[in-house]
Amino acid sequence: MKAREMKEEIKKKFLCIVSKGQCYRAKRKAQEILTGKLSEHYARIWEYGGEIIRSNPGSTTKVGVDIKEDGSSVFKRFYVCFKAIKDGWIRGCRRVIGLDGCFLKGQCKGELLTAIGRDGNNQVYPIAWVVVDVENKDNWEWFIKLLVKDLGLELGEWLTVISDQHKGLVEAVKENLPLVEHTQCARHVYVNFKKVYNGIDYKRHFWAASMSTTKSSFLETMEELKEMNGGAYDHLMARNP
């Protein structure tokens, strides 16, 4: 039940006017009584990781914490890579990994960093993920080092990484996968491209080039774009496609 609905229900049943904030706090307190506090759940994250390994032998879980001055620990990050998913990527997926992050909503803020692959049928294939306090170089590097070990990526030969080119991510990839081909997500590139060069013709040429399966077809499309507008061509080539 939403806070607004609670407010109306209380007014109807008890003839009492309360604020949405009061309803929200009451709801949260009731949830804590029923399921426990979130801090108590996070305190058991080592048990959760252990249960994953027990029920899925060969899987990897890692917990990272910050140690406070009083000796207590505060959650920082949690990594998961299941054995079956790990083996599936190694044995049957393309050597392409997409790295991205998104914000977590709710009472506990943070971010979810993910590694996503493509299987032989060109379908999305989740590989591993990590919950972190913030997206930065330190957390990306921690994540990538675990990926390298789990997937046997070594220096990144024959591997392509696709990302939004977050500064911390770029540095972490360069330092831990020096031989990888690090490309940019076309969707992120297009969002910036269309701010300057908007229109159906620009859109058509951009996506035709992005979805080219051969170097010759890519160059041909880019030459057409160059003839149409040299500035648009230079804008895209500056992104090292």
Helices and strands as residue ranges (DSSP letters): H 3-14, H 20-35, H 38-42, H 45-55, E 60-67, E 73-81, H 83-92, E 96-104, E 110-118, E 124-132, H 137-151, E 160-163, H 167-176, E 181-184, H 186-196, H 200-210, H 215-228, H 230-237
